[in-house]
Amino acid sequence: MTTETNTNANPDPDPVPNANPDPDPVPNANPDPDPVPNANPDPDPNPVPVPVAEVAQPVEPVPAVESVPAVESVPAVEPVPAVEPVPPVKKDRRLLRATLRWVAAVAVFGVVGTGTAYGITRLDRTDVPGLATHSDGRWTYPVLVKPPLPSGSPGPNDDARNLAGTHYADLRKLVLPAPRGATADALLKGTDGWLPTKDFLAEFASADDRKELGQTLLDRGLRHIAARGWTTPDGTRTRIYLLQFDTAAVAETILNGKLMSQAAPTYALRDGDQFELDGKFPDPARIEHVLLAPYTELKPYGARQARQAYLASGDTVGVIIQSRKGGMPAVPFEQTVTLQSELLD
């Protein structure tokens, strides 16, 4: 009996393969294999040739990222250096203002590159070198010093704190000094540096004019006159007069209403007769806060030609007269007017 039991348990070892009679049934699980073969028509033929590695080859365009060096074209943006023209503009601008307004006048006089020539445009700038080039007719001045103001005193053009336009500095120290090589005019030294009114009036040719102007100065409260004169080796004679009044309003009235008109000076000089406004006086040589009217004598003039300028800054009127035998050059006249204007500004 034991033998029969064993025989029934494994009647025939072949049934085990019957557990999977044929691997074909698996494909039967998908009755229509066509969709799968479309993805892989025959897995057996070229399973390996389809290596994914080949797909990786198109990915190799990543090295194409090396085209980034093409970004080197960015240097084309180097036109930015073209912006460099801006510095020249700044430089130019600094030549007109930061290097002092006289420099602009120097350019007009044909002296390019002498930016340190001369100028006083700020109260905090005092010592400034004089001019040293003679090639264009300019004179050499000593170091000019703008006198200090009394402590706490405003400048003449400080509209907020000095409505009267008063020059608190010593007027005698505001007169332009003589250039090197010039001979001082002893007649204009006055007493303690103050010139009598009659000595100023002596510049005018007509006795009637001298009387009329003298009365006007008296009526308008002329306080005093500071003056200086000199003669240079070439025979040019220069006289500078500074007339101080009580207020800027009075000074402007004397300038515009008595001494000059837009077209010509009111009173004829001893050194010249017919004058006209000097239309060639360079604008850069004019000082911002200084009223100015320059004149030149018309031809035919006598043995000497004269130039004159009337200016006003604050409570002070300036009169500058220059003359020379054979003709008065423009350059030293313009230079003198500009420097004196700077001192009064």
C-alpha positions as CSV (number, residue, x, y, z in Angstrom):
1,M,0.0,0.0,0.0
2,T,2.8,2.4,0.7
3,T,4.0,1.8,-2.8
4,E,0.7,2.9,-4.2
5,T,0.6,6.1,-2.3
6,N,4.0,7.0,-3.7
7,T,2.9,6.1,-7.2
8,N,-0.1,8.4,-7.0
9,A,1.9,11.3,-5.7
10,N,4.1,11.4,-8.7
11,P,2.4,9.2,-11.3
12,D,4.7,10.6,-14.0
13,P,7.4,13.2,-13.7
14,D,6.4,14.6,-17.1
15,P,3.4,16.5,-15.8
16,V,5.7,19.1,-14.3
17,P,6.5,20.5,-17.7
18,N,2.7,20.5,-18.2
19,A,2.6,23.3,-15.7
20,N,3.9,25.4,-18.5
21,P,2.9,23.4,-21.5
22,D,4.1,26.0,-24.0
23,P,5.6,29.5,-23.6
24,D,3.5,30.6,-26.5
25,P,0.5,31.2,-24.3
26,V,2.2,34.4,-23.1
27,P,2.0,36.1,-26.5
28,N,-1.6,35.0,-26.5
29,A,-2.1,37.4,-23.5
30,N,-1.9,40.1,-26.2
31,P,-4.2,38.8,-28.9
32,D,-2.9,41.6,-31.3
33,P,0.8,42.0,-31.0
34,D,0.9,44.4,-34.0
35,P,1.0,47.7,-31.9
36,V,4.1,46.3,-30.0
37,P,5.9,45.2,-33.1
38,N,5.4,48.7,-34.5
39,A,7.4,50.1,-31.6
40,N,10.0,47.3,-32.1
41,P,9.1,45.5,-35.3
42,D,11.4,42.6,-34.4
43,P,13.1,42.6,-31.1
44,D,15.3,39.7,-32.1
45,P,16.9,41.2,-35.3
46,N,18.6,44.3,-34.0
47,P,18.0,44.7,-30.3
48,V,21.6,45.8,-29.8
49,P,22.0,48.1,-32.9
50,V,19.3,50.3,-31.5
51,P,21.6,51.2,-28.6
52,V,20.5,54.2,-26.7
53,A,24.0,55.4,-27.0
54,E,23.2,56.4,-30.6
55,V,20.5,58.6,-29.2
56,A,23.1,60.1,-26.9
57,Q,25.1,61.2,-29.9
58,P,22.5,63.8,-30.9
59,V,22.8,64.9,-27.3
60,E,26.5,65.7,-28.1
61,P,25.3,69.1,-29.4
62,V,25.9,70.1,-25.8
63,P,29.5,70.6,-26.7
64,A,28.0,73.0,-29.2
65,V,27.6,75.1,-26.1
66,E,31.1,75.9,-26.9
67,S,29.6,78.4,-29.3
68,V,29.3,80.5,-26.1
69,P,32.7,81.8,-27.1
70,A,30.7,83.5,-29.9
71,V,29.6,85.7,-27.0
72,E,33.1,87.1,-27.6
73,S,31.2,89.2,-30.1
74,V,30.2,91.2,-27.0
75,P,33.5,93.0,-27.4
76,A,31.7,94.6,-30.3
77,V,30.0,96.5,-27.5
78,E,33.4,98.2,-27.2
79,P,31.7,101.2,-28.9
80,V,31.3,102.1,-25.2
81,P,34.8,103.7,-25.4
82,A,33.2,106.0,-27.9
83,V,31.7,107.6,-24.8
84,E,35.2,108.8,-24.1
85,P,34.4,112.0,-26.0
86,V,32.6,113.0,-22.8
87,P,35.8,113.6,-20.9
88,P,37.0,116.2,-23.5
89,V,33.7,118.0,-23.0
90,K,34.3,118.1,-19.3
91,K,37.8,119.2,-19.8
92,D,36.7,122.0,-22.1
93,R,34.1,123.0,-19.6
94,R,36.7,123.0,-16.8
95,L,38.9,125.3,-19.0
96,L,36.1,127.9,-19.1
97,R,35.1,127.8,-15.5
98,A,37.1,125.8,-13.1
99,T,40.4,127.1,-14.5
100,L,39.2,130.7,-14.1
101,R,37.3,132.9,-16.5
102,W,40.5,134.7,-17.6
103,V,41.7,131.4,-19.2
104,A,38.8,131.7,-21.7
105,A,40.1,135.2,-22.5
106,V,43.5,133.7,-23.0
107,A,42.2,131.4,-25.6
108,V,40.7,134.3,-27.4
109,F,44.1,136.0,-27.2
110,G,45.7,133.0,-29.0
111,V,47.4,131.4,-26.0
112,V,46.1,127.9,-25.9
113,G,47.3,125.6,-23.2
114,T,48.2,128.3,-20.6
115,G,45.4,127.3,-18.3
116,T,47.4,128.5,-15.3
117,A,47.7,132.0,-16.7
118,Y,45.7,134.0,-14.3
119,G,42.4,134.6,-12.6
120,I,40.6,135.3,-9.4
121,T,37.0,134.1,-9.4
122,R,36.4,133.0,-5.8
123,L,36.9,134.6,-2.5
124,D,38.7,131.6,-1.2
125,R,41.4,131.9,-4.0
126,T,43.9,134.6,-3.3
127,D,47.4,134.0,-4.6
128,V,47.4,133.5,-8.3
129,P,50.4,133.6,-10.7
130,G,50.8,136.5,-13.1
131,L,51.1,136.1,-16.8
132,A,54.4,135.4,-18.4
133,T,54.0,135.2,-22.2
134,H,54.7,138.2,-24.4
135,S,54.2,136.6,-27.8
136,D,50.7,137.9,-28.2
137,G,51.2,141.3,-26.5
138,R,50.1,140.4,-23.0
139,W,51.9,141.9,-20.1
140,T,53.5,140.0,-17.2
141,Y,51.9,140.8,-13.8
142,P,53.2,140.1,-10.4
143,V,51.4,137.6,-8.1
144,L,48.0,139.1,-7.5
145,V,46.4,138.9,-4.1
146,K,42.8,139.6,-3.5
147,P,42.6,141.3,-0.1
148,P,40.8,139.3,2.7
149,L,37.4,140.5,3.8
150,P,36.9,141.5,7.5
151,S,35.7,138.5,9.5
152,G,32.0,137.7,8.7
153,S,31.7,140.3,5.9
154,P,30.1,139.2,2.6
155,G,31.4,139.8,-0.8
156,P,30.0,142.7,-3.0
157,N,27.9,140.3,-5.0
158,D,26.4,138.3,-2.2
159,D,22.8,139.2,-2.8
160,A,21.5,137.4,0.3
161,R,23.8,139.1,2.8
162,N,24.9,142.3,1.1
163,L,22.0,144.1,-0.5
164,A,23.9,147.3,-0.8
165,G,26.8,145.6,-2.8
166,T,29.4,147.0,-0.4
167,H,33.0,146.3,-1.0
168,Y,34.2,145.6,2.6
169,A,37.8,145.0,1.5
170,D,40.2,148.0,1.2
171,L,39.5,149.5,-2.2
172,R,43.1,150.6,-2.5
173,K,44.1,147.0,-2.6
174,L,41.6,146.2,-5.3
175,V,43.3,148.3,-7.9
176,L,45.2,146.3,-10.4
177,P,49.0,146.6,-9.9
178,A,51.4,147.6,-12.7
179,P,52.9,144.9,-14.8
180,R,56.6,144.1,-14.7
181,G,58.8,146.6,-16.4
182,A,56.3,149.4,-16.2
183,T,57.0,152.8,-14.7
184,A,54.5,154.0,-12.1
185,D,52.6,157.2,-12.5
186,A,53.5,159.3,-9.4
187,L,50.6,161.7,-10.1
188,L,48.0,159.0,-9.3
189,K,49.4,158.0,-6.0
190,G,47.3,160.5,-4.1
191,T,47.4,160.9,-0.4
192,D,47.5,157.6,1.5
193,G,46.3,156.0,-1.7
194,W,43.2,158.2,-2.1
195,L,43.0,160.4,-5.2
196,P,41.4,163.9,-5.1
197,T,38.3,164.1,-7.4
198,K,39.9,166.9,-9.4
199,D,42.7,164.5,-10.5
200,F,40.2,162.1,-11.9
201,L,38.2,164.8,-13.6
202,A,41.4,166.0,-15.4
203,E,41.0,163.0,-17.7
204,F,38.2,164.8,-19.5
205,A,38.8,167.4,-22.2
206,S,36.0,169.9,-21.7
207,A,35.9,172.2,-18.7
208,D,32.1,172.1,-18.8
209,D,32.2,168.3,-18.7
210,R,34.5,168.3,-15.8
211,K,32.3,170.7,-13.9
212,E,29.1,168.8,-14.7
213,L,30.6,165.4,-13.8
214,G,32.2,166.8,-10.7
215,Q,28.8,168.0,-9.4
216,T,27.2,164.7,-10.2
217,L,29.8,162.8,-8.2
218,L,29.3,165.2,-5.3
219,D,25.5,164.9,-5.4
220,R,25.6,161.1,-5.6
221,G,27.7,160.8,-2.5
222,L,31.1,159.8,-3.9
223,R,33.0,158.4,-0.9
224,H,36.6,158.2,-2.4
225,I,38.7,157.3,-5.4
226,A,41.5,154.8,-5.5
227,A,43.8,154.9,-8.6
228,R,46.9,153.7,-10.2
229,G,48.8,154.4,-13.4
230,W,51.8,153.3,-15.3
231,T,53.7,153.4,-18.7
232,T,55.1,150.3,-20.3
233,P,58.3,150.2,-22.3
234,D,56.4,150.3,-25.6
235,G,54.9,153.7,-24.6
236,T,51.4,152.5,-23.6
237,R,50.0,154.6,-20.8
238,T,47.4,153.1,-18.5
239,R,45.2,154.8,-15.8
240,I,42.8,153.0,-13.6
241,Y,40.3,154.7,-11.3
242,L,38.0,153.1,-8.8
243,L,35.1,155.3,-7.5
244,Q,33.2,154.0,-4.5
245,F,29.6,155.1,-3.6
246,D,27.2,154.1,-0.8
247,T,25.3,151.4,-2.7
248,A,25.4,149.4,-5.9
249,A,22.3,151.1,-7.1
250,V,24.0,154.5,-7.0
251,A,27.1,153.0,-8.8
252,E,25.0,151.6,-11.6
253,T,23.2,155.0,-12.0
254,I,26.5,156.8,-12.4
255,L,27.7,154.2,-14.9
256,N,24.6,154.0,-17.1
257,G,23.2,157.4,-16.6
258,K,26.3,159.7,-16.5
259,L,29.5,158.2,-17.7
260,M,28.4,156.2,-20.7
261,S,25.6,155.2,-23.0
262,Q,25.3,152.1,-25.0
263,A,26.7,153.7,-28.1
264,A,29.5,155.9,-26.7
265,P,31.0,157.5,-23.6
266,T,29.2,160.7,-22.4
267,Y,32.4,162.8,-22.0
268,A,35.3,163.2,-24.4
269,L,38.8,162.3,-23.1
270,R,41.9,164.3,-23.4
271,D,43.5,161.3,-25.1
272,G,40.7,160.7,-27.6
273,D,37.7,162.3,-29.2
274,Q,35.3,159.9,-31.0
275,F,34.7,156.5,-29.6
276,E,32.5,153.5,-30.4
277,L,31.5,150.4,-28.5
278,D,34.1,147.8,-28.9
279,G,32.1,145.0,-30.6
280,K,35.2,142.8,-30.8
281,F,35.8,142.6,-27.0
282,P,35.7,138.8,-26.3
283,D,32.7,137.6,-24.4
284,P,34.8,135.1,-22.4
285,A,36.8,138.0,-21.0
286,R,33.7,139.5,-19.4
287,I,33.1,138.7,-15.8
288,E,29.7,137.5,-14.7
289,H,28.8,140.0,-12.0
290,V,30.6,143.0,-13.5
291,L,28.8,145.5,-15.8
292,L,31.1,146.4,-18.6
293,A,31.2,148.8,-21.5
294,P,34.5,148.8,-23.5
295,Y,35.2,151.5,-26.2
296,T,37.8,152.1,-28.9
297,E,38.7,155.3,-30.6
298,L,37.6,155.7,-34.2
299,K,39.9,156.6,-37.0
300,P,41.2,159.0,-37.9
301,Y,42.8,159.5,-34.5
302,G,45.7,161.7,-33.6
303,A,49.2,160.8,-32.7
304,R,47.9,158.4,-30.0
305,Q,44.9,156.1,-30.1
306,A,43.0,155.5,-26.9
307,R,40.8,152.7,-25.6
308,Q,38.6,153.1,-22.5
309,A,36.3,150.9,-20.4
310,Y,33.6,151.7,-17.8
311,L,32.6,149.0,-15.4
312,A,30.6,148.5,-12.2
313,S,30.7,145.9,-9.5
314,G,28.7,146.4,-6.3
315,D,29.2,149.9,-4.9
316,T,32.2,150.7,-7.1
317,V,32.6,152.1,-10.6
318,G,35.8,151.5,-12.5
319,V,37.3,153.6,-15.3
320,I,40.2,152.3,-17.3
321,I,42.0,154.3,-20.0
322,Q,44.9,153.2,-22.2
323,S,46.6,155.0,-25.0
324,R,49.6,154.5,-27.2
325,K,51.3,156.4,-30.0
326,G,50.5,154.9,-33.4
327,G,47.6,152.7,-32.2
328,M,46.5,151.0,-29.0
329,P,46.6,147.2,-29.3
330,A,43.5,145.3,-28.2
331,V,45.2,142.5,-26.2
332,P,46.8,144.4,-23.3
333,F,43.6,146.4,-23.0
334,E,41.4,143.4,-22.8
335,Q,43.8,141.8,-20.4
336,T,43.8,144.8,-18.1
337,V,40.0,145.1,-18.1
338,T,39.5,141.4,-17.3
339,L,42.0,141.3,-14.5
340,Q,40.6,144.5,-12.9
341,S,37.1,143.1,-13.2
342,E,38.2,139.9,-11.5
343,L,39.6,141.9,-8.6
344,L,36.3,143.7,-8.1
345,D,34.1,140.7,-8.5
